[in-house]
Amino acid sequence: MAETFADQPAPRPARGSKPLQGLRYQLGKLVFSTPVYGLTLSRRAPDALSVTPPDPWPGNADNGNAILRERFSFANSIDKAMPEWSFLEFTADDYAELHGFDWLRDLRAIGSDEPRRRARDLVKDWIDTYANWHPDAWRPDILGTRIASWLGQYGFFCASADDHYRSRYMESIARQAHHLSRALPGDADGERLIAAIKGLVLAGLALPSHAAWLTQGLKLLDKQIKRQFLPDGGHISRCPATHAQMLRHLVDIRSALLAATAEVPPLLINAIDRGAPFLRLLRHNDGSLAMFNGGQGMPSWLLDMLLAQADARGRPPARAPHTGYERINANRTLLIVDVGAPAPDGVDETAHAGTLSFELSVGKERLIVNCGHHAAPGPWELASRATAAHSTVVVENTNSTQISPDGGLGRRPSVVEVKRNESDGSNWVEALHDGYGPNFGLTHKRRLYVSADGEDIRGQDTIDRTGEGLDEGNFAIRFHLHPDVRPTLPKNGNGALLQMSSGSRWQLRASGGKMTLEDSVYLSGPGQMERTRQVVVSGPIEPHEKHPVTVKWAIQRVPNAA
């Protein structure tokens, strides 16, 4: 039997789930590990599928050709030799990606018999290695993803195989789905739980005489949609990339139900109809997602495809009051602001401490950004989640929300408030949070203004004492720049000139602090880190200051020379 990846543990149990639920799953694992348990999963394998769930998502032929050369590329660890299924140096995410088999699409994308045979060999090798329950490879979310992948790619690698191969394939899926029906909801939460539920629903539709799995899966899905999707359509994790993946799961489930001519629950339809416009809210005009609260975004073309599959025509809303985002679109200028409380326990594994941060783009060019998310565990992952990695105020180089060593969040703001006004096409957003209250007795209030023509963006950051804590210290207001932006700072330090690749120029001025240029990084995608710069406005928080610290700043377009 393959080894477990003990040095890279699975994601922590969901702290937001019921303690009894987690205890039940842990006790269940003691039963699952016994030799007798495998016998209870034995069922007569079906001769054929009732329906093949549609899988419209494209693969990557370059990655597929690498697999033919026995090399696998993952988001966090590149170019591993295969077929070894249990590398101890895998991160938990890489392990889940490998055993989830979504990469079968990459082989399918090549479009010839050799990748088909390679897919069959790898699936067979996995079945030979993991015929019985395994604590990692049979984890509910990985299991659900694998079932969905095998069913969705049936026509690619299995339909033309010999009878013996198809029989083993059917038997393995039936065993895995039978176990999944017993294990759910396990200790999973968030996107992991929806992935597991999707696998059970698709198995209930595809395998004859297993309608009970479909009923169970839809019942669990109903409960999780009510819990995980907020009234404004956003996902409870507040992560744009997670929201996109969740919407994709929902679309896949709806597509499978339609293919089987089964009834689509109204709650599922409603979640897609609300979730698609929310996704548009979080897209810049270049088509990619804003970089808030963790996760690596889908490429813009895949987001376009997802929204087309969702078939929800709603325009992006200006506000998402329950999830906590504001969007101001003025002419070619777009401002997106994080004005929400951090994600709750259980879905905060990758949440960031970036309350009141913003991103600013002009046309299809980004100007002010957040640093993004570094997925691999370690110092860079923690640094990317820190408040200093966001375009917002930092006090004493401390996070406004505590990032716990286990990956979740600890201390966090208890109050996050926002108001918005509009007049003659101009917009004001005013928000505050008390994340610096427990340690320093301070609140941060941010006021943002965007003119109707989008060429004048103004801000006012106020740090106010509301209690005892910090005697004296320092603040920094960080404006992280996109790598394509070239900044220059005159010797007098009165204002930074920001030149975009199109030639458009903007000036950032500030009063109430000292302006400097510092190095920064931009994490544009999996394994991608670019050097960039940031404008920092900093100053002291005086001891026992009666008046709040106030910094006013403006980002204004510089007219083209005549």
Secondary structure, 3 states (H helix, E strand, C coil): CCCCCCCCCCCCCCCCCCHHHHHHHHHHHHHHCCHHHHHHCCCCCCCCCCCCCCCCCCCCHHHHHHHHCCEECCCCCCCEECCCCCCCCCCHHHHHHHHHCCCHHHHHCCCCHHHHHHHHHHHHHHHHHCCCCCCCCCCHHHHHHHHHHHHHCHHHHCCCCCHHHHHHHHHHHHHHHHHHHHHCCCCCCHHHHHHHHHHHHHHHHHCCCCHHHHHHHHHHHHHHHHHHECCCCCECCCCHHHHHHHHHHHHHHHHHHHHCCCCCCHHHHHHHHHHHHHHHHCECCCCCECCCCCCCCCCHHHHHHHHHHHCCCCCCCCEECCCCEEEEEECCEEEEEECCCCCCCCCCCCCCCCCCCEEEEECCEEEEECCECCCCCCHHHHHHHCHHHCCCEEECCECCCCECCCCCECCCCCCEEEEEEEECCEEEEEEEECCCHHHHCEEEEEEEEECCCCCEEEEEEEEEECCCCCCCEEEEEEEEECCCCEEECCCCCCEEEEECCCCCEEEEEEECCEEEEEEEEEEEECCEEEEEEEEEEEEEECCCCCCCEEEEEEEEEECCCC
